[in-house]
Amino acid sequence: MVRTLKRPETASIDPYKAQPLPLGKPVSVYYRQSSEGQIGNISTTLQTVDMVEHLMAQGWQREQINMIDMDAGISGQKKISERPGMSLLYRQIENGEIGLVAAQDVDRFFRDMTQIEPNIFIDACRRNNVLVLTPTFVYDFAHPTQGRYHMQMFRDQAQRAADYIDYHVRGRLVKARHWRKERGMWAGRKITPGFMVDMREKLPDGNRNPDWRKYSRFDLYADVVLAYFELFRENEGNLKQTWRQIEQHGPYFPDLTAEDMPDGFKVTDHLKRRSKHTGGLAPSYSGLQGLLINVAYIGHWIHQGVIVEWHNHEAIIPNDLFMYAFNRISPADFYGNPNADYVPYRPWTRHNRADRQAPPPTYSNLLYSDDLPDDPHHRLATVWNTAAEKYQYQLYEYERSNVWNIKCFIVDAIIDRMLLERLKATTIDEATWQAALATMEDGDHAEVRRLEAAIRQAEASKDNLISSLATLSHPEMVERAEARYRSLELELESLQAEWSRLKSGERKQVNLADAKPVLETVIDRWEDVPRQERRELFEAFASYATISKVTRHTKTITVHWRDGSTTTESTTHRSIGYFWDEEDLDRLKAMFDADADQLDILRAFPDYPWRALTQRMRYHYGKGWWKSYHGKKKYPRDTRWEDTEEAAAEAAATTTETEVDTEAEGVLVGVVQQPSLSYVSTDRYR
């Protein structure tokens, strides 16, 4: 066999020289801080602004530099998969999207004692020929002669960073902090509101201060905390009611100035949350709950969840007042055992219905839904939404509780409109009027039969539950069966009451045979018709209405008339929460990605200020999205579409056009309008 020779390979890489920087490829800058408190310090500037300027000085264009800053406040000891920013960087390396990754130091990448994650990172960079740049060195793991040396250097730097955490931070700093806290001294964390820390090592007379680094009363905040405890007792232990009262009316923590802080003392500075109603400094709901059971207020000192020093400092809350709050919130005592004096507060306080600002719903107990496959024609409940202060129709299911709900005023307005259109059509057409009279009584008979069937089914379900209770032994199953039995009793009571009303004819408060002239007047004065009479008209012409869910925001309302016909209409209501339809989210992202004008985005989403839209982009698409938005931005962050000059101009133009059309219409009506007849001599609608 003849040996085939080939040309000698020409080395593409000089084994004795460092390779040039890949200026033709994009570069990613990785930024990380270990805690939220470090964000914004000098290290942040070094890792972001200075690093970008350094890369631009090396020859990269600004648009080639990607900033990965999603790991702010995340420890370098976490794995690659546990850090969103590092995960993104790893994908860019594996996909060949970048030629170099830069960071202020190796410890920004890893502080891993096991060295597993650094080796995974090194291998990915070596296989994809990606360089790693720091201000002092450029690591080339794929270099033919220097690669192994660079790998070892990178590992040594990562190991040194991990050793610093293990030996210096944990072994010395944290240990020293624990030593102080075990002896009742403040060690540099948040100061409990109401206290200040005595930082004077020596007293004015030169003697050692026995209260050095211990809590002392801070009057400006202590008085507010005392008021919270007293308010909690006034509300009979109702935490939610107490918090709402504080949120709306205070008292609030005062904003501190330099003059408010005594010399030689340190005061808490971590209070940032403000009331949504007044803007005053106020605790959150969970913050108030923790404040009311914090034993520091009666002088005890806690370290790692254990009281290590009893009567360590001055108490600022009377013991009986504190124990009142503690025994109504904490199920465990001071030693972690079950609290023998635990008396949970009542979470719900009944209130007078007359105090509700929203009018009662019109069509309660007349609305149903077929959205539950195992329970078709399920009657919708009518409940009061305390947060929104509105009535809502709610579809609930045993086990799942709330399935969906919709505000009553939305549904009532739609049904009112459909009923009015039906009344107009019925009174105009004599044949339709006679058909309505004929079907009214038949519809009631059908409703009676349906109720009787539902009553029989509910009674059978009760009998079955009674039989099953004898075979159940597990406490949870017995409790659930009893709850279901009580639910059936309430349902049966409601069905029987409805059946009785139908049989007795109480719902027939109007005689349709003599009501036609009145109905014509009602149509003309529809806005003056009381809610109860609209309901009676609906019951005369319709059997019931059904509501079906299409999407989270869209429901379909169908009225089933007594003549067998139906009328359907859909409604779409907006949510101000974080739950948007995918279609709206995609539209919002597409507009931001296309650098659409701020005005166009506000016009497309008029219910939201610019701040809410940007927060939604951050919530769904990461913290760094705004770096790539370069659209025209004219208005500040709290601006809605209705607040813009452009919206005002459009509204003014629309008003002018409407006035012109109205004047023209008035001229036309004045020519053709004839005197109207009064069909009815009733005072109700005059």
KOLFI-66135 format. One line per 3 residues: number of its first residue (from 1); their letters; for each residue x, y, z of C-alpha. Coordinates in Angstrom, 3 decimals. Layout:
# KOLFI-66135
NUM) A) X,Y,Z | ... .
***
This chain:
# KOLFI-66135
1) MVR) 0.000,0.000,0.000 | 1.353,3.368,-1.031 | 1.703,5.815,1.825 .
4) TLK) -0.047,9.111,1.103 | 1.689,12.234,2.327 | 0.053,15.563,3.153 .
7) RPE) 1.107,19.112,3.653 | 2.331,20.130,7.078 | -0.308,21.879,9.238 .
10) TAS) 0.208,25.586,9.717 | -0.309,26.520,13.337 | -3.160,29.054,13.535 .
13) IDP) -2.196,29.933,17.103 | 1.260,31.001,18.136 | 2.022,28.850,21.209 .
16) YKA) 4.375,31.492,22.594 | 2.123,34.533,22.289 | -1.096,35.632,23.903 .
19) QPL) -4.026,35.649,21.517 | -5.555,38.990,20.474 | -8.846,40.078,22.010 .
22) PLG) -11.902,39.048,19.909 | -12.960,42.588,19.060 | -15.234,41.356,16.279 .
25) KPV) -17.479,39.399,18.689 | -19.871,40.661,21.376 | -18.698,40.708,24.985 .
28) SVY) -20.702,40.228,28.197 | -19.996,42.001,31.489 | -21.010,39.964,34.540 .
31) YRQ) -22.079,41.951,37.624 | -22.838,40.415,41.033 | -23.184,41.628,44.606 .
34) SSE) -23.630,39.306,47.579 | -26.413,41.241,49.315 | -28.982,43.927,48.600 .
37) GQI) -27.225,46.280,51.012 | -24.075,46.287,48.871 | -25.884,47.354,45.702 .
40) GNI) -24.858,50.884,44.754 | -21.520,50.950,46.586 | -18.107,51.555,45.013 .
43) STT) -17.892,47.914,43.903 | -21.028,48.420,41.815 | -19.371,51.304,39.980 .
46) LQT) -16.203,49.292,39.386 | -18.162,46.325,38.016 | -20.460,48.307,35.718 .
49) VDM) -19.431,51.801,34.645 | -15.653,51.383,34.879 | -15.668,47.931,33.272 .
52) VEH) -17.690,49.139,30.284 | -15.334,52.083,29.799 | -12.348,49.709,30.049 .
55) LMA) -13.764,47.465,27.304 | -14.510,50.430,25.059 | -10.923,51.577,25.548 .
58) QGW) -9.789,48.126,24.362 | -11.661,48.577,21.067 | -15.229,47.282,21.523 .
61) QRE) -18.202,49.385,20.458 | -20.858,50.181,23.066 | -23.549,48.177,21.243 .
64) QIN) -21.298,45.081,21.380 | -21.184,45.143,25.203 | -23.957,43.273,27.060 .
67) MID) -24.475,43.975,30.764 | -25.678,40.967,32.780 | -26.840,42.410,36.101 .
70) MDA) -29.561,39.984,37.201 | -27.469,38.589,40.085 | -27.539,41.691,42.257 .
73) GIS) -27.929,40.502,45.841 | -27.087,36.831,45.081 | -24.211,34.960,46.724 .
76) GQK) -21.325,33.659,44.622 | -21.539,30.356,46.533 | -24.706,29.409,44.649 .
79) KIS) -24.621,27.098,41.642 | -24.771,28.300,38.040 | -28.353,27.065,37.707 .
82) ERP) -29.379,28.943,40.881 | -28.281,32.332,39.543 | -30.320,33.791,36.650 .
85) GMS) -27.493,36.032,35.464 | -24.857,33.286,35.536 | -27.292,30.901,33.816 .
88) LLY) -27.756,33.428,31.004 | -23.997,33.910,30.694 | -23.446,30.147,30.554 .
91) RQI) -26.008,29.810,27.733 | -24.317,32.607,25.780 | -20.974,30.793,26.099 .
94) ENG) -22.371,27.414,25.045 | -24.255,28.943,22.087 | -21.192,30.781,20.812 .
97) EIG) -22.903,34.170,21.132 | -19.929,35.949,22.721 | -16.150,35.893,22.393 .
100) LVA) -15.241,37.218,25.827 | -16.736,37.613,29.288 | -15.520,40.350,31.644 .
103) AQD) -15.798,40.873,35.393 | -14.116,42.994,38.027 | -12.509,39.916,39.617 .
106) VDR) -12.747,36.121,39.649 | -14.608,36.268,42.966 | -17.521,37.904,41.089 .
109) FFR) -17.967,34.593,39.240 | -17.527,32.035,42.032 | -16.864,31.574,45.744 .
112) DMT) -17.412,27.812,45.629 | -15.538,25.666,48.169 | -16.143,22.453,46.175 .
115) QIE) -14.666,23.984,42.952 | -17.304,22.084,40.935 | -18.989,25.152,39.429 .
118) PNI) -15.695,26.918,38.474 | -14.576,23.794,36.596 | -17.891,23.618,34.713 .
121) FID) -17.435,27.268,33.728 | -13.792,26.728,32.710 | -14.711,23.748,30.528 .
124) ACR) -17.461,25.691,28.730 | -15.114,28.614,28.009 | -12.341,26.251,26.800 .
127) RNN) -14.595,24.305,24.419 | -16.091,27.476,22.914 | -12.832,29.463,22.881 .
130) VLV) -14.220,32.259,25.085 | -11.740,34.471,26.925 | -12.267,35.714,30.503 .
133) LTP) -11.093,39.263,31.182 | -10.423,40.992,34.501 | -8.672,44.374,34.910 .
136) TFV) -5.434,42.546,35.778 | -5.418,39.447,33.568 | -6.949,37.790,30.492 .
139) YDF) -7.630,34.066,30.923 | -7.408,31.922,27.766 | -8.297,28.363,28.746 .
142) AHP) -7.965,27.127,25.139 | -4.396,28.386,24.650 | -2.177,25.507,23.416 .
145) TQG) 0.619,26.075,25.927 | -0.714,28.493,28.551 | -4.243,27.088,28.851 .
148) RYH) -3.564,24.716,31.764 | -1.703,27.460,33.608 | -4.623,29.859,33.123 .
151) MQM) -7.043,27.202,34.362 | -5.019,26.713,37.506 | -4.752,30.462,38.095 .
154) FRD) -8.534,30.829,37.745 | -9.131,27.930,40.144 | -6.677,29.406,42.660 .
157) QAQ) -8.432,32.774,42.542 | -11.852,31.140,43.000 | -10.479,29.017,45.868 .
160) RAA) -8.966,32.084,47.510 | -12.347,33.839,47.307 | -14.086,30.831,48.880 .
163) DYI) -11.420,30.630,51.602 | -11.962,34.297,52.413 | -15.655,33.613,53.059 .
166) DYH) -14.956,30.495,55.081 | -12.022,31.665,57.201 | -12.311,35.430,57.442 .
169) VRG) -16.014,36.233,57.097 | -17.468,33.163,58.805 | -14.500,32.253,60.962 .
172) RLV) -13.771,35.718,62.360 | -16.341,38.379,61.516 | -19.465,36.273,61.945 .
175) KAR) -18.009,34.567,65.005 | -17.294,37.945,66.598 | -20.835,39.085,65.824 .
178) HWR) -22.287,35.962,67.450 | -20.088,36.506,70.523 | -21.522,39.975,71.000 .
181) KER) -25.126,38.994,70.372 | -24.902,36.075,72.817 | -24.083,38.669,75.489 .
184) GMW) -26.999,40.954,74.691 | -25.092,43.476,72.580 | -26.094,44.925,69.228 .
187) AGR) -23.859,43.571,66.455 | -24.674,45.676,63.434 | -28.022,44.447,62.117 .
190) KIT) -31.383,46.272,61.977 | -32.384,48.091,65.155 | -35.855,47.302,66.465 .
193) PGF) -38.135,50.355,65.997 | -38.570,52.143,69.314 | -34.980,51.626,70.431 .
196) MVD) -31.589,53.194,69.823 | -28.179,51.668,70.477 | -25.815,53.207,73.012 .
199) MRE) -22.496,53.399,71.112 | -20.535,55.146,73.927 | -17.799,52.836,75.206 .
202) KLP) -17.130,55.197,78.109 | -19.370,57.508,80.077 | -18.669,61.268,80.340 .
205) DGN) -16.923,60.646,83.682 | -14.460,58.271,81.990 | -15.855,55.050,83.432 .
208) RNP) -16.767,52.066,81.293 | -20.324,52.218,79.954 | -22.247,49.101,81.157 .
211) DWR) -24.905,49.699,78.461 | -22.426,49.878,75.586 | -24.049,48.466,72.430 .
214) KYS) -27.326,47.808,74.244 | -30.805,49.067,73.518 | -32.149,52.296,75.018 .
217) RFD) -35.565,53.880,74.586 | -35.919,56.175,71.562 | -38.894,58.325,72.448 .
220) LYA) -39.936,59.424,68.935 | -40.476,55.820,67.804 | -41.275,54.243,71.184 .
223) DVV) -44.416,56.351,71.559 | -45.641,55.186,68.144 | -44.968,51.520,68.980 .
226) LAY) -46.857,51.893,72.257 | -49.792,53.377,70.339 | -49.797,50.296,68.043 .
229) FEL) -50.106,47.940,71.023 | -52.905,50.009,72.544 | -54.720,50.190,69.209 .
232) FRE) -54.483,46.409,68.867 | -56.161,45.992,72.255 | -58.846,48.552,71.368 .
235) NEG) -59.670,46.476,68.290 | -60.088,43.386,70.491 | -57.104,41.596,68.981 .
238) NLK) -58.152,42.008,65.326 | -54.784,42.333,63.574 | -56.108,43.102,60.106 .
241) QTW) -58.446,45.819,61.347 | -55.606,47.334,63.390 | -53.271,47.368,60.401 .
244) RQI) -55.871,48.949,58.129 | -56.523,51.647,60.690 | -52.800,52.395,60.945 .
247) EQH) -52.439,52.328,57.168 | -55.209,54.883,56.678 | -55.019,57.066,59.778 .
250) GPY) -51.724,56.363,61.556 | -49.990,56.985,63.845 | -46.934,56.912,61.594 .
253) FPD) -43.231,56.817,62.405 | -41.778,60.333,62.001 | -39.183,61.052,59.342 .
256) LTA) -35.909,61.541,61.214 | -33.434,64.351,60.745 | -29.869,64.715,62.014 .
259) EDM) -31.128,66.800,64.945 | -33.394,63.937,66.110 | -30.504,61.542,66.709 .
262) PDG) -28.755,61.915,70.092 | -24.971,62.111,70.145 | -23.350,58.778,70.869 .
265) FKV) -26.421,56.754,69.912 | -27.398,54.933,66.738 | -31.040,54.917,65.591 .
268) TDH) -32.783,52.555,63.170 | -32.650,53.680,59.559 | -34.176,50.681,57.766 .
271) LKR) -37.816,51.823,57.779 | -38.721,52.524,54.159 | -42.311,51.348,53.651 .
274) RSK) -44.932,54.081,53.403 | -48.712,54.062,53.603 | -50.427,53.917,50.231 .
277) HTG) -53.053,56.334,51.530 | -51.012,59.098,53.162 | -47.346,58.348,52.465 .
280) GLA) -46.447,58.133,56.156 | -43.886,55.609,57.417 | -45.919,52.566,58.486 .
283) PSY) -45.275,48.835,58.935 | -46.555,46.218,56.530 | -49.149,43.706,57.688 .
286) SGL) -46.528,41.048,58.435 | -44.236,43.711,59.927 | -46.931,44.767,62.388 .
289) QGL) -47.543,41.125,63.283 | -43.847,40.591,64.057 | -43.637,43.867,65.973 .
292) LIN) -46.484,42.901,68.322 | -44.731,39.682,69.445 | -41.134,40.957,69.595 .
295) VAY) -39.954,40.260,73.173 | -37.347,43.014,72.854 | -40.138,45.414,73.817 .
298) IGH) -40.277,43.913,77.338 | -36.480,43.904,77.699 | -35.460,40.396,76.530 .
301) WIH) -32.713,39.750,73.964 | -32.976,37.158,71.186 | -30.158,35.471,69.303 .
304) QGV) -30.886,32.879,66.601 | -34.483,32.500,67.741 | -33.633,31.929,71.414 .
307) IVE) -33.899,34.342,74.355 | -30.279,34.477,75.545 | -30.529,37.442,77.935 .
310) WHN) -33.584,38.064,80.111 | -34.231,41.692,81.133 | -31.264,42.757,79.054 .
313) HEA) -32.361,46.357,78.532 | -35.140,48.799,79.367 | -38.683,47.663,78.493 .
316) IIP) -40.794,50.187,76.574 | -44.131,48.284,76.567 | -45.989,47.367,79.802 .
319) NDL) -45.857,43.623,80.417 | -49.642,43.109,80.570 | -50.181,45.015,77.306 .
322) FMY) -47.439,43.054,75.552 | -48.746,39.687,76.781 | -52.243,40.597,75.553 .
325) AFN) -50.872,40.948,72.016 | -48.461,38.018,72.310 | -51.142,35.568,73.472 .
328) RIS) -53.416,36.492,70.561 | -50.806,36.151,67.844 | -48.142,33.639,68.906 .
331) PAD) -49.146,29.952,69.206 | -45.772,29.252,70.904 | -44.485,30.602,74.211 .
334) FYG) -41.060,32.123,74.987 | -39.446,28.652,74.987 | -40.956,27.406,71.724 .
337) NPN) -43.520,25.205,73.464 | -47.276,25.444,72.733 | -48.603,28.638,74.265 .
340) ADY) -51.051,27.614,76.981 | -52.523,31.133,77.015 | -52.920,31.370,73.232 .
343) VPY) -56.266,32.999,72.398 | -56.365,33.637,68.637 | -58.124,36.811,67.671 .
346) RPW) -61.260,36.690,65.606 | -60.119,37.288,62.002 | -63.477,38.599,60.790 .
349) TRH) -65.604,41.285,62.376 | -69.196,41.593,61.227 | -70.167,44.997,59.980 .
352) NRA) -73.420,46.708,59.176 | -74.546,46.209,55.588 | -75.931,49.731,55.613 .
355) DRQ) -72.359,51.022,55.849 | -71.478,49.567,52.451 | -71.108,52.244,49.807 .
358) APP) -71.937,50.020,46.811 | -75.655,49.393,46.049 | -76.908,45.788,46.484 .
361) PTY) -76.825,43.664,43.314 | -80.021,43.438,41.289 | -79.987,39.843,40.086 .
364) SNL) -78.819,37.787,43.080 | -79.944,34.113,42.986 | -80.977,34.451,39.334 .
367) LYS) -77.541,33.788,37.825 | -76.026,30.374,37.091 | -72.958,28.885,35.437 .
370) DDL) -72.205,25.651,33.586 | -68.426,25.980,34.022 | -68.256,23.135,36.585 .
373) PDD) -68.367,19.868,34.582 | -69.617,17.844,37.562 | -72.140,20.448,38.681 .
376) PHH) -73.924,22.096,35.726 | -76.376,24.933,36.300 | -74.602,25.917,39.510 .
379) RLA) -76.123,28.965,41.161 | -73.661,31.859,41.587 | -73.144,33.210,45.080 .
382) TVW) -73.311,36.923,45.827 | -70.505,38.028,48.166 | -69.075,41.303,49.446 .
385) NTA) -65.449,41.895,48.466 | -64.041,43.751,51.459 | -60.806,44.743,49.716 .
388) AEK) -62.469,46.210,46.615 | -65.560,47.332,48.580 | -67.784,45.951,45.826 .
391) YQY) -70.307,43.141,45.481 | -69.330,40.289,43.181 | -70.975,37.224,41.688 .
394) QLY) -68.808,34.222,42.547 | -68.640,30.684,41.212 | -67.425,28.454,44.014 .
397) EYE) -66.889,24.723,44.269 | -66.515,22.532,47.300 | -62.760,21.818,47.806 .
400) RSN) -61.686,24.596,45.369 | -63.675,27.426,46.951 | -63.484,30.398,44.548 .
403) VWN) -63.326,29.331,40.870 | -63.883,32.777,39.368 | -65.782,35.942,40.164 .
406) IKC) -66.979,39.094,38.455 | -68.104,42.409,39.916 | -71.892,42.726,40.215 .
409) FIV) -72.130,46.226,38.761 | -70.620,44.956,35.482 | -73.139,42.126,35.103 .
412) DAI) -76.143,44.131,36.307 | -75.527,46.892,33.775 | -75.379,44.379,30.903 .
415) IDR) -78.536,42.550,31.975 | -80.327,45.888,32.445 | -79.419,46.820,28.891 .
418) MLL) -80.596,43.494,27.460 | -83.823,43.686,29.477 | -84.542,47.196,28.226 .
421) ERL) -84.029,46.095,24.617 | -86.361,43.154,25.246 | -89.041,45.416,26.713 .
424) KAT) -88.856,47.743,23.722 | -89.209,44.839,21.266 | -92.067,43.274,23.249 .
427) TID) -94.216,46.381,23.613 | -93.820,47.340,19.951 | -94.809,43.933,18.517 .
430) EAT) -98.293,42.729,19.578 | -97.536,39.104,18.674 | -94.431,39.136,20.838 .
433) WQA) -96.457,40.658,23.685 | -99.051,37.896,23.589 | -96.318,35.231,23.433 .
436) ALA) -94.710,36.746,26.553 | -98.035,36.497,28.407 | -98.473,32.864,27.381 .
439) TME) -94.979,31.726,28.343 | -94.759,33.446,31.725 | -96.842,30.864,33.593 .
442) DGD) -95.230,27.909,31.784 | -91.806,29.206,32.734 | -92.727,29.323,36.393 .
445) HAE) -93.952,25.719,36.293 | -90.649,24.612,34.742 | -88.708,26.472,37.425 .
448) VRR) -90.754,24.766,40.155 | -89.995,21.355,38.660 | -86.291,22.169,38.465 .
451) LEA) -86.214,23.265,42.103 | -88.042,20.144,43.234 | -85.471,17.981,41.451 .
454) AIR) -82.613,19.926,43.021 | -84.181,19.530,46.491 | -84.484,15.755,46.032 .
457) QAE) -80.849,15.527,44.932 | -79.627,17.585,47.922 | -81.623,15.426,50.356 .
460) ASK) -80.180,12.258,48.787 | -76.669,13.643,49.135 | -77.317,14.346,52.840 .
463) DNL) -78.516,10.778,53.392 | -75.420,9.385,51.659 | -73.115,11.508,53.846 .
466) ISS) -74.864,10.302,57.002 | -74.334,6.713,55.892 | -70.672,7.299,55.086 .
469) LAT) -69.894,8.908,58.462 | -70.347,5.532,60.147 | -67.519,4.062,58.048 .
472) LSH) -65.047,6.946,58.420 | -62.359,6.945,61.115 | -59.746,9.430,59.906 .
475) PEM) -60.310,12.808,61.678 | -59.602,14.886,58.574 | -62.034,12.874,56.444 .
478) VER) -64.711,13.139,59.133 | -64.180,16.906,59.350 | -64.473,17.321,55.580 .
481) AEA) -67.617,15.184,55.466 | -69.192,17.285,58.226 | -68.311,20.488,56.381 .
484) RYR) -69.910,19.111,53.218 | -73.039,18.186,55.208 | -73.346,21.729,56.565 .
487) SLE) -72.917,23.101,53.043 | -75.723,20.859,51.786 | -77.983,22.024,54.594 .
490) LEL) -77.487,25.655,53.603 | -78.055,24.836,49.930 | -81.218,22.890,50.759 .
493) ESL) -82.545,25.758,52.862 | -82.003,28.194,49.974 | -83.706,25.870,47.456 .
496) QAE) -86.727,25.337,49.704 | -87.144,29.076,50.265 | -87.046,29.687,46.509 .
499) WSR) -89.568,26.879,45.935 | -91.912,28.369,48.532 | -91.790,31.793,46.895 .
502) LKS) -92.618,30.330,43.511 | -95.492,28.222,44.842 | -97.033,31.082,46.796 .
505) GER) -96.785,33.463,43.860 | -94.977,36.198,45.814 | -92.837,36.983,42.810 .
508) KQV) -95.908,37.944,40.766 | -96.049,41.546,41.948 | -96.954,42.873,38.519 .
511) NLA) -99.804,41.785,36.291 | -98.440,41.791,32.780 | -101.908,41.632,31.262 .
514) DAK) -102.560,45.194,32.477 | -98.981,46.418,32.424 | -98.398,47.287,28.780 .
517) PVL) -99.123,51.040,29.087 | -97.001,51.197,32.238 | -94.122,49.403,30.512 .
520) ETV) -94.085,52.005,27.764 | -93.643,54.692,30.404 | -91.019,52.561,32.178 .
523) IDR) -89.026,52.342,28.954 | -89.050,56.113,28.582 | -87.980,56.626,32.231 .
526) WED) -85.709,53.566,32.570 | -83.016,55.307,34.613 | -85.593,56.127,37.290 .
529) VPR) -86.824,52.534,37.695 | -85.814,51.170,41.135 | -83.546,48.144,41.370 .
532) QER) -86.229,45.842,42.840 | -88.692,46.633,40.051 | -86.065,45.919,37.401 .
535) REL) -85.614,42.533,39.030 | -89.379,41.884,38.950 | -89.520,42.777,35.270 .
538) FEA) -86.616,40.442,34.584 | -88.347,37.574,36.413 | -91.500,38.212,34.382 .
541) FAS) -89.755,38.034,31.018 | -86.779,35.730,31.716 | -86.199,32.458,33.540 .
544) YAT) -82.545,33.018,34.501 | -79.166,34.114,33.170 | -75.892,32.187,32.835 .
547) ISK) -72.300,33.424,32.975 | -69.384,31.527,31.413 | -65.679,32.252,31.689 .
550) VTR) -63.799,32.745,28.416 | -60.526,34.141,29.795 | -59.506,35.647,33.108 .
553) HTK) -60.877,39.022,32.032 | -63.666,38.003,29.644 | -67.029,36.504,30.608 .
556) TIT) -70.075,35.681,28.453 | -73.526,36.558,29.851 | -76.574,34.799,28.392 .
559) VHW) -80.188,35.626,29.324 | -82.671,32.760,28.881 | -86.044,34.289,28.090 .
562) RDG) -89.317,32.577,28.926 | -90.215,32.130,25.244 | -87.184,29.867,24.777 .
565) STT) -84.921,32.429,23.070 | -81.595,33.674,24.426 | -79.568,36.882,24.287 .
568) TES) -75.786,36.792,24.720 | -73.248,39.510,25.364 | -69.586,39.451,26.414 .
571) TTH) -67.726,41.710,28.805 | -64.012,42.271,29.282 | -62.803,43.880,32.501 .
574) RSI) -59.239,44.839,33.243 | -57.147,43.655,36.177 | -54.581,45.908,37.875 .
577) GYF) -52.718,42.939,39.343 | -49.771,41.028,37.925 | -51.994,38.511,36.099 .
580) WDE) -52.302,39.588,32.490 | -53.406,37.580,29.483 | -50.552,36.289,27.348 .
583) EDL) -51.853,38.327,24.419 | -51.503,41.604,26.346 | -48.054,40.638,27.641 .
586) DRL) -46.849,39.774,24.128 | -48.213,43.071,22.802 | -46.495,45.029,25.587 .
589) KAM) -43.159,43.266,25.019 | -43.362,43.739,21.252 | -43.876,47.493,21.661 .
592) FDA) -40.919,47.809,24.056 | -38.698,45.634,21.841 | -39.591,47.806,18.844 .
595) DAD) -38.715,50.985,20.824 | -42.253,52.280,20.346 | -42.956,55.842,21.433 .
598) QLD) -43.929,56.150,25.103 | -47.176,57.835,24.030 | -48.132,54.890,21.817 .
601) ILR) -47.527,52.462,24.691 | -49.556,54.558,27.143 | -52.370,54.857,24.592 .
604) AFP) -52.406,51.075,24.120 | -52.611,50.470,27.894 | -54.554,53.495,29.219 .
607) DYP) -55.399,51.890,32.586 | -51.768,51.825,33.758 | -49.109,54.456,34.534 .
610) WRA) -45.716,54.193,32.875 | -44.242,52.948,36.147 | -46.634,49.959,36.247 .
613) LTQ) -45.838,49.015,32.651 | -42.082,49.079,33.255 | -42.509,47.071,36.450 .
616) RMR) -44.497,44.473,34.523 | -41.709,44.174,31.968 | -39.235,43.659,34.808 .
619) YHY) -41.504,41.104,36.504 | -41.973,38.984,33.371 | -38.820,39.575,31.328 .
622) GKG) -35.972,40.196,33.791 | -34.405,43.146,35.543 | -32.157,44.312,32.733 .
625) WWK) -34.675,44.781,29.926 | -34.724,48.605,30.100 | -31.073,48.803,29.041 .
628) SYH) -32.190,48.003,25.488 | -35.181,50.397,25.325 | -34.356,53.537,23.367 .
631) GKK) -37.831,54.753,22.474 | -38.944,58.356,22.738 | -39.873,59.090,26.362 .
634) KYP) -41.558,62.382,27.173 | -43.383,61.913,30.495 | -42.320,60.828,34.031 .
637) RDT) -42.952,57.404,35.520 | -46.327,58.089,37.195 | -48.001,59.353,34.025 .
640) RWE) -51.091,57.643,32.582 | -52.482,58.193,29.106 | -55.227,60.424,30.508 .
643) DTE) -52.555,62.662,32.096 | -50.806,63.468,28.804 | -51.255,66.633,26.766 .
646) EAA) -52.037,64.486,23.722 | -54.931,62.752,25.494 | -56.335,66.113,26.560 .
649) AEA) -56.092,67.413,22.997 | -57.885,64.329,21.609 | -60.618,64.650,24.253 .
652) AAT) -61.109,68.334,23.403 | -61.351,67.550,19.689 | -63.879,64.774,20.349 .
655) TTE) -65.998,67.096,22.524 | -66.071,69.734,19.785 | -67.205,67.187,17.184 .
658) TEV) -69.909,65.898,19.535 | -71.280,69.402,20.133 | -71.488,70.030,16.396 .
661) DTE) -73.289,66.711,15.819 | -75.695,67.415,18.695 | -76.624,70.819,17.301 .
664) AEG) -77.308,69.317,13.880 | -79.381,66.524,15.407 | -81.396,69.049,17.444 .
667) VLV) -82.310,70.936,14.296 | -83.454,67.731,12.622 | -85.463,66.589,15.663 .
670) GVV) -87.176,69.966,15.894 | -88.431,69.511,12.338 | -89.803,65.952,12.569 .
673) QQP) -90.728,65.445,16.267 | -94.447,65.101,17.001 | -96.173,65.592,20.351 .
676) SLS) -95.993,62.362,22.413 | -98.964,60.659,24.057 | -99.197,59.900,27.761 .
679) YVS) -100.186,56.257,27.967 | -100.468,56.038,31.707 | -101.673,58.269,34.512 .
682) TDR) -99.208,57.142,37.157 | -97.060,59.339,39.397 | -94.190,56.855,39.747 .
685) YR) -92.352,57.791,36.565 | -93.478,61.403,36.095 .
***
